[in-house]
């Protein structure tokens, strides 16, 4: 790892309003080293070019950093730990539960959390819809997992009234938004410019309103 890489990552993160300490930037780059190493054996990610990994995995994950709410954060379908691991590095005061149904990915997440000394990360091997957490999560994150309506279904069992669901999407997904069930209220859609990524990105935020489910007439609230 070069000092120039750390400086460059900190500058690019600032463009997403994320202020990285030098230690956090070093940890983020170390995470990519670990991923590249495991990827040789386990095929965890299709992105392998180092610069593409910085943009596509680290910076894209950090794009939601300013929107997290509460202490208990879930990353549903975390894969190799994105966006959960980069956000856990930047928010040591919050507790992150990273969930995936694929065992080898969860093994990597647990390994990376240990190697990086992240004691605010729990790696859980499960299908999200089968989880029964002691208390609901405050924020549920999901990148590249399902449609918004699909996420709404997966997130319900681990959500409570007011839980924030933050979905990482490409172009503004108007058709998916129109199909959102009535118990998930659309809060906003924010277009994000991820430094180094050409693709359009946006963050869709929704809140769980369980009372709105049965008998609710869409558009009439
Ligand atoms: N969020 C990661 C991975 C996206 S791929 C990233 O953006 O890089 C989608 C992941 O969701 C896969 O790893 C898959 O195993 C997981 N997944 C799909 N349905 C799931 C479910 N019902 N519960 C838990 N994980 C699920």
Boltz pocket constraint, residues with backbone or C-beta under 6 A from the ligand:
constraints:
  - pocket:
      binder: B
      contacts: [[A, 76], [A, 77], [A, 78], [A, 79], [A, 80], [A, 81], [A, 82], [A, 83], [A, 99], [A, 100], [A, 101], [A, 102], [A, 105], [A, 126], [A, 127], [A, 128], [A, 129], [A, 142], [A, 143], [A, 144], [A, 145], [A, 154]]
      max_distance: 6.0
